[in-house]
């Protein structure tokens, strides 16, 4: 997922680029000149900024009731970890009390945490996952 911001500036005869918020790094922008009705020069300048979305950590918390096998299954099915990585994360959760099991854009992080929690409830486990910045 990418977020796109588009900035457009219409300048009449002597555009102040700094006031319009443009810098020397305008490789993605486009400049177009057209003749205005009053004979003045009209310049349209467009700058497009592309930003990666902020990633949020999904954290799995330890409890005394959820089985280690079930945790490994959740890590493989929902978080798409391979067997060795899933076991390593499960042991980290078991020994440290919590572990980051993935980092995703907010919507995906919340969805994965809810899916894992719902599946744990179906199986009768109190597995807890949180989403943090």
C-alpha positions in Angstrom: 0.0 0.0 0.0 1.3 3.5 -0.9 -0.2 6.8 0.1 0.1 9.5 -2.6 -0.1 13.3 -2.0 -0.5 15.6 -4.9 0.4 19.3 -4.7 -0.6 21.7 -7.5 0.4 25.3 -7.9 -0.9 27.8 -10.4 1.5 30.7 -10.9 0.9 33.9 -12.8 3.9 35.9 -14.2 6.7 35.4 -11.7 6.0 32.3 -9.6 7.4 32.2 -6.2 8.5 28.6 -6.0 9.4 28.7 -2.3 6.0 30.2 -1.3 4.3 27.4 -3.4 6.3 24.8 -1.4 8.5 23.5 -4.1 12.2 22.6 -3.8 15.0 21.6 -6.2 14.0 17.9 -6.0 11.1 17.9 -8.4 12.0 15.0 -10.6 8.4 13.5 -10.2 6.7 16.9 -11.0 5.5 18.2 -14.3 5.7 21.8 -15.6 3.4 23.0 -18.2 3.1 26.5 -19.7 0.1 28.0 -21.5 -0.8 31.4 -22.7 -3.5 33.2 -20.5 -6.4 35.3 -21.7 -4.7 38.6 -20.7 -1.5 37.6 -22.5 0.2 36.7 -19.2 2.1 33.5 -18.7 0.3 30.8 -16.6 2.4 28.0 -15.3 1.0 24.9 -13.6 3.4 23.0 -11.5 2.5 19.6 -10.0 4.5 17.7 -7.4 3.6 14.2 -6.4 5.0 12.7 -3.1 4.7 9.0 -2.5 4.9 7.8 1.1 5.2 4.3 2.6 2.5 3.8 5.2 3.6 3.6 8.8 4.0 0.0 10.1 2.5 -1.2 13.4 3.9 -4.2 15.4 1.7 -7.1 16.2 2.7 -8.4 19.6 1.9 -11.8 21.0 1.7 -12.2 24.8 2.4 -15.3 26.8 -0.2 -17.0 28.9 -0.2 -20.3 30.9 -3.1 -22.0 29.0 -2.5 -21.6 25.2 -0.5 -24.6 23.9 2.8 -24.2 22.2 1.5 -26.2 19.2 -1.4 -23.9 18.7 0.8 -20.8 18.8 3.1 -22.3 16.1 0.0 -23.1 14.0 -1.3 -19.5 14.3 2.1 -18.1 13.4 2.3 -20.3 10.3 -1.3 -19.9 9.1 -2.1 -16.3 9.9 1.4 -14.7 10.0 2.9 -16.9 7.2 6.0 -17.9 9.1 7.9 -21.0 8.2 8.2 -23.8 10.8 11.6 -22.8 12.2 10.7 -19.1 12.5 7.3 -20.0 14.1 9.0 -22.2 16.7 11.6 -19.5 17.4 8.9 -16.9 17.9 6.9 -19.2 20.1 9.9 -19.9 22.4 10.6 -16.1 22.6 7.0 -15.5 23.6 7.2 -18.4 26.2 10.5 -17.2 27.7 10.2 -13.4 27.4 6.5 -13.0 27.9 5.9 -11.3 24.6 7.3 -11.1 21.1 6.8 -9.0 17.9 5.4 -11.5 15.4 5.0 -9.0 12.5 4.9 -5.4 11.3 2.2 -4.3 8.9 0.2 -1.2 7.9 -2.5 -0.5 10.6 -5.5 -2.2 8.9 -3.5 -5.4 8.1 -2.0 -5.5 11.6 -5.4 -5.2 13.3 -7.0 -7.7 11.0 -4.3 -10.3 11.7 -4.5 -9.8 15.4 -8.3 -10.1 15.4 -8.1 -13.3 13.2 -5.6 -14.9 15.6 -7.6 -13.9 18.7 -10.9 -15.2 17.1 -9.3 -18.5 16.2 -7.9 -18.9 19.7 -11.3 -18.2 21.2 -12.9 -20.9 19.0 -10.3 -23.4 20.3 -10.8 -22.2 23.9 -7.5 -20.5 24.4 -7.0 -17.0 26.0 -4.3 -16.0 23.5 -3.8 -12.2 23.5 -2.3 -10.1 20.7 -1.9 -6.3 20.7 -1.0 -3.7 18.0 1.6 -1.0 18.8 3.4 1.7 16.9 
